[in-house]
Amino acid sequence: MSHGGNQDLLNRLKRAQGHLATILKMIEDERDGLAIAQQMQAVIGALEKAKALLVTDHIEHHLEEVMGPLSKEARAELMRLAELAKYL
């Protein structure tokens, strides 16, 4: 399964990459530790959301391989499970 076509996933990872570049620049510029920590938290959040999207898409792909196309109700339930997984 390829995730390269998932534009939402790619955008989230590019956003995290941008935050990380900002952190590196802030450290090089000897910026305030609090501001750096806030940017680090933004990177962590972006990566967590990207990871959840990747895992959900992967599960959906394999479910469809086994069961065929998922119904609207099954997709909605999968989204509910993805929301629940945020708390793991």
N, C-alpha and C positions, 0 to 999 in steps of 0.2 A: 504494500500500500504506500502510495506517495502522498506526502503532505505538502509538496511544493506548490500545488494548485490552490491551497487554502489561503486566500488573500488575508482573511482576518488573522490567522495564525502568524503569517509573515509580517503583517503590520504591527502586531503586538510585540514580536521579537525585535523588529526594527526600532520600535519605541523604547524598548528596554536597552537596546544597543546605544541609542542616543543618550539615555539617562546615564549609562555607564561611561560614555565618553565625557559627559559633563562632570561626573565624579572625578575622573582622572585629571581633568583640567583644574577642578577646584582644589584637589590635593596639591598639584604642581604649583598653583597660585597661593598655597598656604591659607586657604579660606577657613572660615569658622567650622569647628567640628560639628556643631548642631546642624548647620546647613548641609554639610556633607552627609550626615546621618539621615537627614530627611530625604536626600536624593537616593541614598542607598535603599531606603524603605520603598521608594517609588520603583526602583529596579526589581526588588523582591516581589512587590505586588504585581508588576507587569509579567514577570516570569511565572508566578503562581497562576495567573489567569491564562497565560499561554499554555502552561502544562495542563491545566484542566480542560482547555479546548482540545489539545492534542489527544489526551486520553479519551475524552468523550467521542471525538471523531473516530478514533481507532476502535472503540467498542462498537459504535454504530456500524462501522464498515464490516466488522466480523459478524455482528448479528445479522446484517443483511446477507452476508455470504451463506449463513446457515439457514435463515428463515425466509429469505427473499425480501422484497421491498417492505419497509416498515410502514405500518398504518400511521395516520395522523395521531391517534391516541398513543401508540407505542413510542413515537417520537417525543410526544409531550411528557410521557413517563420517564423517558431517558433524560430529558432536560431537567426533570425534578430530581433524578438521581445525581445528575451533574451538580446541581445546586447543593445537594446534601453532601457531596464529596468535598466541597470547599471547607467543610469543618473537620476533615481528617487531618 
